[in-house]
Each structure stands twice: as C-alpha cells, then as structure tokens.
C-alpha cells in the first residue's frame, strides 16, 4: 500500500479490499436491508453498485421479475412501479446477482404510503356510459388489444435520461382520482389529463417504439409507445395521429395532435404510463434522474 496516501484514502482502500475479500469468501452473503418510502402511483428507484464485474442481475417484487439496467457510472438501476391502487404496507424487494461464479442477494423494503387522490364528477351522454351489446363487444375487444400492448415490453432500455411532458398545457391533476359518472362510481382515472386546444402538437416524451395505434370507443384516437424494460406510455383522445405502428420515435418527435375523440367532454390529452404493468403517475418521470 502506498504510504504517501492520506489516512482517509488509506481507510477507503482497506474498506474496498475487505469488500472484495468478503465477496470472494462467502458464497451467498445477504447485505443489510434498507427501507424506502413511496406513495401510491410513484416509482421506487433501486440501485446497486457491486464494485466487481457481474454476469447477471435481476430484482423481485410481488413475485414478479424487475429488470435492472447498467448506467455509464457502473451503477445498476431498477425502476419499480407502485400501482395507484396498491394496498398500503411494506413489501420486500430482493436483488439477486452473480459474480465470479457466486450468487449474492440483497433484500430491501418498500413502504407504500397513501397517494393524495381526489374525486372527479362527470356528466356524460347516456349512450357513452350504459353500453348496448354491440358497443360492449367492441369495448371488450379494444381492451384486449390494449392489454396485449402492455404484455411484451422490449428487454432492453430504449429511453435515455429524463422524460419531457408530451404537450404544453394545463395539468388537471386527474391521476388517481376516483370518478363519479352520471352519479355512479366508476374506475379511477389512470392517467393525467392535460388541457390544450385542439391541434396542439403532442411530442414523444422519450425514445421508444410505437406498439399500438388505433381509434377506440373510450380512448378515441390513441398511440401507445414501448420505452423498454416494462415502461409503456399512452396518449388518448387525439384529433390526428402522426406515427404508424412499428415506428421508432425520438424524444421530442411529434406523434399527434390534441383532440377530443372518444368519451370526453372537451379537448385535452390523456397521458398514461405503466411500469411493470403498474399504473403510475406520468409526471413522476419528468425532470427526474432515472439513470
């Protein structure tokens, strides 16, 4: 060891050697647990800096695999979506990785706290709420198409850096709101509504691949983009779509125009995000360091 190093640097070197010795001797060490707090509809950012080359890494949350990606700084990151309807409480998150033929684990805890969701009252035409048999059949088929778009996300990350808001307009704060439509309780609102005039450009908030384009009964003209690693974004009620299914889009690229197609009361953009199939607040991705 270089005796000219200051004492604090000597301590760091000794600590690093102790970690390497620990990793090489013990085949399945369990590192100390940590707990993070996340509100319903939020994102838990889990990180690991192993300090040694690893051959594989993955996370486990609610019996489902959560992928990791490596940043340019040698840090591995997993993004965990906390569904807006997730029951409150503490849920374990386990990371497993392999290095030099050995398996290592780290267990963490995610404490889910209550989100601040309000109540939205809407009055809509009766035929937009109480559906006849042909319309109900159409809606069920469209729901299956949408579900299929969420099912097989790309295994590699397509996005880079923070996301941007897809449209300039007034954020209505509708994410997670319980809804009363014509006086009857309905499914909570799964995305954020952004008020903007018809024809306002809608931009891709980050890079990804267009996996669904369609005109749906409830959602109107719609675009769904897969950003990889289980991160899916969706855009509803468009007046015009400017991309085709299968297109690769870049951050800031125009994908359509704001409109009022589908079941709406006025022009706006419904922007939704799913992370590992959890319904999360899309603004949780804006101007946030995800890498």
N, C-alpha and C positions, 0 to 999 in steps of 0.2 A: 504494500500500500504506500502511496506517495506521502511521505511525512511532511511535505510542504503544504498539504491541503489544510484549510482552516478546520477547526474541530467540528463545526456544524456540517461541513461537507463530508468529513470522515464518518460521522454518525449516519448520514444518508447512505453512504457506500456500504457500511456494515449492515444497515437495515435491508438494503437490496440483496446482499449476499444471503442474509438469513431467510428472506422470502424464497430465493432460488433453492436453498437447501431444503426448506420446508416442502416446496413443490416437488422436489426430486425424491424425497424420502417417503412421504406419506401418499398412498395411492388414491384415497378418496377424502380429502380434507373438506370440512364444512366451515366456511368463513362466517363471521359474526352476522347476525340478522340486523337489517335496518328497516325502519318503517317510514313510509312517505304517505302524505295525506292528499287525496284527490277528490274533487267534487264530482257528483253525477254528471255525465256528459263531458268530462275532462280527459286529459291524456296523462298517463304516467310515463315518464322518460327514465328508463332503467339503463345504467351504464356499467361497464366492466372494463378495467384496464389490467389485463393479466400480467403484463411485463415480460412474457415469454411467448414464442410462436405457438399458435394453437391450430389444430386441424379441423375443428368443428365447434359450433356453439349454437344453443337454442334456449328459449325460455318456455316456461309452462305456466299458464294462468287459467283457472277454471277448467282444467282438464283439456285445454287446447294449446297447441304449439304456437309460440310467438317468435317470429324470426328476428335475428339480430343483423345489423349491418356494421361494417367497419368504417370509421372515419379516417381522414387523412392524418389524424394525430395518433393513430394506433389505439383508439378507444372504440369499444364495441357498444352499440346502442340498440335498445329495443323500445319500440313505442307501443304502449298498452292502452287500448281504448276502454274507457269506463262508460258503459251504456247509460243513457239518461234515465233508464228505468231500473238500474242496478240496485238491488237491496242493500241498505246501509250495513256497514260492518267491516271487518278486517278479513282480507283474502290473501293467501300466500302466493308469492311469485317465486318460482325456482329457476335458476340458471344452471345449465349443465354444459361443460366444455371439456374438450380433450386436448392434451398436450403431452408430447413425448411418450405416447402410449398409455397415459394415465387419464383417469376421469376425475373431474373436480365438480363440486356443486357449491352454489351459494343460494341461501334462502332469504328472501325479503318479504316484507308485509306491506300491502297496500290497504290503507284505511279509507274506505269510501264514505264521503260526507255528503250531506244533502245539498242538492242544487237549488238555486233560487228561481223557481219556475212559477209563472203566474197563470191567469185564466183568460182565455180568449173567447168572446161570444160572437158568433157569426149568424147571419140570416141569409139563406140561400134558397133558390127555387126548389120546390118540392121534388121535381124530377132529377135534381142533382144530388139528392140525399136518399130518397126512397127509390131504389133502382128496380126497373122491370127485369124480367127474366133474361131477355137478350143482352141488356146492358150489364147485368150482373155476370153473365158468362164472359163478356168482353173484359170486364174488370179483373176477373179471376185469371184469364189468360195473360193479361198485361202484368199482373202481379208475379206470375211465374217467370215471365221474361226478365223482369227487374231482378228477381231473386237469383236467376241464373247468371246475371251480370256481376253479382257480388260473390259468386261461388268460387271462381278460379282466378284469383289475382296472380299477377306475374311474380315469380320467385326472386326477382332482382329489383332493386330500387331504381325507379325512373325519375323521381324528383330530385332536386338539388337545392339546398338552402331553404330559407323561409318562404312561405306562401304569400301571395298578394290577394286582396279582395277582388272578386271577379267583375265587379261593377261599381261605379261611383253612384252613391245614392244614400238614402236614409235607412239605417239599420233599425228594424222594427222591434227587435228583442223577442222574437216569437219562438226561438228554440226552446223546446221542452214544455211549452205552455199546454196546459190542459184545455180542451176545446169543448164548447157547447155550441152545437149547430142546430139551429131552429129549436133551441131549448133542450136538446138531448145531448148527453155526454158522448163524445167521440174520442178516437185515438189521439193522443197527444201529438203536438206538432214536432216533426223530426228534423226540421232544418231551420235556417234563418231566412226570413223574408227581407229583401232589400227594395225599398221603394225607389222607382226610377221611371221616367217617361218611356212610353212605347218607342222602340227603335234605338234605345241606348245600347252601345256595344257591350257585350259580355266577353271577358277575357279569361283564358285558361290561367288559373292561379299558380300553376306549376306544370312541369313537364309530365307527360303521360300518354296513354293510348286510348283513343275513343273506342269503347266496347259496346255501346248501345246508342242508337238514335231512333226516335220514334215519336208518334203522336198518340198520347194516351188520354183516356177519359178524364181522370182526375188531374194528372200532371201536365196535360197539354203537350206541346212540342218540347221534347226532352233530349238531353245529352248526358251520357254517363262516361266518365274518364277513370281509367285504372292507372294509379300512380305507382303501383308495385308494392310488394310486401304487405298486402291486405288493406291498402289505403285507396278508397274509392270516393270520387266526388260526383255530384249530380246537380243538374241545372234544369228547372222546370218552368213551364208557362211561357216559353219563348214565342216571339212573333215570327222569327226566322232562324233557321239552323244553317250555319256556315261550314260545317265539317261533316265528314262521312265516317261511318263505322270503319275501324281499322286504321284511321289516320293517327300519326304521331304528332302531338302538338307540343309547342314550347311555351314556357311561361310568358304571359302577355299576348299570346296569339288569340285573335278573335275567333270565337266558336259560335256566336249567335247574337241575337238582338232581344232585348227585353220586350215582353208582350203580356197578354192576358188570356192565353189559350188554356183550355182545361177548366177545372172548377175553381174559379177565382172571382173576386169582386172588383178588381182593378189591376192595372199593370204593375208588375213587380217581378223580381227574380227570387225564386225559392232555391237556395243554395244548401245542399246537404252533404254530409261527409260520413263515411263508415270506415272504421278502423278495426280490422279483425272482426267485422260484422257487427260491431258495437256502434250505436247511434251517438255521435259525438258532435260537440259544438264546432262548426267550421271555423269560427273566428279563433279557436284555440290554436290554429296553425299559422295565423297571420303574425308576421314580425316576431316569430319565436324561433330560437336556435334549436333545430331538430337534430343537427349533425353532432 
